[in-house]
Every structure is written in structure tokens, then in C-alpha cells.
Amino acid sequence: MIVVPDLLFSLPRLAEVYDALDPDRGDLEVYAALLAELGAQSVMDVGCGTGTLAVMLAAQGLEVVGVDPAQASLGVAVRKPDADRASWVCADATALPPVAVDAVTMTGNVAQVFVDDEDWATALQAAWRVLSPGGHLVFEIRNPDAQAWRTWTREASYRKAVISDGVVENWFEVTDVAPSFGEPEIREAPDRPGLEHVFIARKPP
């Protein structure tokens, strides 16, 4: 059974407003540049959501498979320009399609949906299976030292987006803080220095 961690991604009405609430995706240019640096020609974007990175990469000529457990989000993705250049699969990280790719990406907060070691290990094993020898897994996670949750209040995070049929209001509220972080080899996120890390793991040739 596919489990979607957040209703924001699985309900069609909410999936439709996701991009309007997060219009600045300059962080994805960093991923495109990193994949070019790694020489990736084929990419599986796990947790692709509404497909912004996937269609960007497909437009640049890469072979792209966008994977997400939320059909509603994929419904938004497939209507974007250049979406027909990518393949789309409704699945979670435990059931990735059996194709071989040069890179697997998990952008934004995707890696953080795996809240226990067993789920995270399962996701890593699934990524391992689809990576070609010498391929790369690239994902990011919040830097707990930045204590970003201190700004997750209505006053600090309130946003309003005007869409075609109304106005959407959005804000964050913290319910629990339990930071835990093991530190493998990492890079500083170029677009959010001091706030986020980019992880790069390489499958041996």
C-alpha cells in the first residue's frame, strides 16, 4: 500500500495550490548544475511532487523518471510544459520502477519523511537497486544546528497566494522537536549556506 505522508500532496485541491505557495524554486538550479557536474544523463527524482525539477531536467535533455506516492501531485506534474519528455510513476520509495539510472535525487524535504531507521534503510536500498554502477544518490536534509524550527510560527511563516479561484493562506506550527543527525560526507547547500546540507553518496563501480 502506498502511504502519502502529508495531505497537502495527496488531495487534488491542495496539490493544485502547492506551486503557488512555493513559487521560488531557485534551489533546483543547484541540483541541475550538480547533476551536470556528476555527468548524469538519466535521473530518477524520488518524491518529485508536482514535477518542477523533473520537467526542468527533461527540458535539458536528460532521461527523467518522476516518482511520487501522491497521484494528485503527479496530476499537476503531467500538465506542465515538457512533462511529456519525462516518465511518471505513482509509487513510494520502497517500490521504485525497475530501471537503471545515473542518479537518484530527493530534493527539498523528501528525505525527512523517513522518520525511523528501518524506513530510511529501505529507501536507501531501493535507490541502490536502481542506480547504475558508479551512479549517485543526491539528497538534502536540514542542518539541525540552524534550529530552523524556531521560525516555524504563524507570525514568521505566514504566506498568502492568490490562485485562479480564490486565496490560499498557509503557515507552520511546530508540534514536536526531536533533532537527530548522523554526519556522513556532505556539502554545504550553495543556495542556503548554514541552513541546509546536500548529501552525495556514490555506488561503487
ABEGO torsion letter per residue (X at the ends): XBBBABAAAABAAAAAAAAAABABAAAAAAAAAAAAAAGBABBBBBGAEAGAAAAAAAAAGBBBBBBBABAAAAAAAAABBGAAABBBBBBBAABBBBBBBABBBBBEAAAAABABAAAAAAAAAAAAAABBBGBBBBBBBBBAAAGAAAABBAAAABBBBBBAAEBBBBBBBBABBBBBBBBBBBBBBAABBGABBBBBBBBBX
